[in-house]
């Protein structure tokens, strides 16, 4: 393999043997796009060359409590030495029981029964299977359809991909997808599908849900799924009335409501769970990422008593098992992670620092390529456009975004420089680190605009 960069041993072996997820191999090899990280502390990562990076994306909206928490490592080691694994199909462990109790206590409303998984995709996959079987056991075998939202992302396993609203990108490679899934508009105050402004556009999206349920036939619809704040759609924060209407519509038609908090959950939005901003309790909540802050692979689908009740009679069971669901060491990591969040008040800190981050990022609105800046808590998005008047998007794999991303990485800042540039640092981020994020983005946007003749 020939490259135009100098690779150390770790980078070379990684390129030779590691199949890096969702990445272009040639770009990783030729542009030194692949970094091998060896250490982290707080919001800082150190690579195999000793270079220090500011993690402005918490890994992938994951490391909420920050890198290098020895408390979590010690809790995991202690549990591993005592007991690491028993079969999830017939047994459980004390850390799993304790974590389930904690989740039942801190999640909204009467969410109280926990089905453990290994990652967010598995949690969504599990939720889809739960709602289908629950509806059948309730006496509604024809309720198999799932309604989701356009542009949404819910995971990479087959069922999760099927409910995601990214068919144009994914179906050519992986289709046909699961039968019985339809997609409706999602709240978006920058590009509203109905040409409406403010809350009215959000509420029209809710009304569209009811129209879709009636069009499909309420007797055929099992569930509606959505993120409280849709990250993949660009961090659009809907009106609380939107989710309240969605809850009312689902109840009116016997449709179960799944809220996907895989990214939103565990303090990211300034509350422990994003659903709390909207005063709504879903029938199922999926969680992952911030559940352990990335210290161990763990996730869950958490359900209300009414969802679990059909599975309780003798002879009934959920026909679904995951080998590592509720693995003891992962549960120990999650328990210590949640303890740290509560002890240090990290959700409240995310609300405070998120306001400071949003204020700093809004100074970028003077750039000709910044169409909108929005967010909630420490989860912000910068919408990049070719023209503010037309709101024309940049090509996702085009030269402008590639150049911008390259310049940002050269300055040792990790964000996601797509059509919406995502910024979501760990909840322990400081004001000085936020200032650095805003300064680097300002500098790199200026460089990109000059290169492509847009500075004028």
Number of C-alpha atoms within 10 A of each C-alpha: 7 6 12 9 10 10 17 11 10 16 22 16 11 15 17 11 9 10 10 12 7 6 11 10 14 12 11 16 21 15 12 16 16 18 16 16 17 12 14 18 12 21 25 22 22 18 15 16 14 11 11 17 19 24 27 25 23 28 21 19 25 26 26 34 28 22 22 17 17 10 12 22 16 14 19 24 15 14 18 15 9 11 15 17 19 15 15 17 12 6 9 16 18 12 21 22 14 14 22 21 14 15 19 19 13 15 19 19 15 17 23 20 19 24 20 28 28 21 23 27 24 27 29 34 25 23 28 25 16 23 27 21 23 23 23 16 14 13 11 16 15 14 24 21 25 25 24 26 24 20 19 24 23 30 20 16 13 16 22 23 24 28 31 26 25 18 20 9 9 16 13 9 9 12 12 11 16 14 12 16 19 19 21 16 20 28 28 23 18 18 12 18 15 13 10 16 13 14 16 18 23 27 22 19 23 24 15 16 24 20 14 16 24 14 9 15 13 19 17 19 27 30 26 26 25 22 26 27 26 24 22 19 19 25 23 22 18 21 17 18 17 21 23 16 18 21 20 14 19 21 12 11 16 15 26 23 23 26 26 29 27 28 29 31 29 32 28 31 28 27 21 24 23 26 25 17 17 15 13 21 21 23 24 28 29 32 28 31 28 30 31 26 27 24 22 21 23 29 30 29 29 28 24 19 13 12 20 19 12 18 17 10 8 6 6 10 12 14 8 11 14 15 13 19 26 31 25 25 27 28 31 28 29 29 23 21 25 24 14 16 20 15 9 13 14 25 24 20 21 28 21 14 22 26 17 17 29 23 14 17 24 15 13 20 15 10 16 18 25 21 23 18 23 18 23 23 26 31 29 26 26 26 24 25 20 18 15 15 8 9 17 13 16 19 14 13 10 10 13 19 21 15 18 20 22 17 19 21 18 12 16 19 22 25 23 17 22 22 18 26 19 25 26 29 35 28 31 19 26 16 13 8 18 22 14 15 24 19 16 18 21 18 13 20 26 17 17 21 18 12 12 11 9 15 14 6
